[in-house]
Amino acid sequence: MNVLHYPSLRTVLMVEDVLKKSNLAISREKLKDKLKRKVMHQTLNVILKYLEDNGKILDGRKGIVWIHNPGSKIDKAINTGLKV
């Protein structure tokens, strides 16, 4: 991926906030409309790739969905489970 402009932390957090508050899958265009500031399409793609690679979102045909749940019981079970 040839990136012309990397996003600032402020922009990444702004995108995360909108996705966390969305109850349903959201398209890229709707996401852009809900952001407080304008974000270039390529910059948004870099952010979404980063979030997807880190397991925070799913980016599918019907839109983008926030899936990260830091307080989940599964994380606790994994961390306290036996290593085989």
Secondary structure, DSSP 8 states (H G I E B T S, - for coil): ---S----HHHHHHHHHHHHH-SS-B-HHHHHHHSSS---HHHHHHHHHHHHHTTSEEEETTEEEE---TT-HHHHHHHHS---
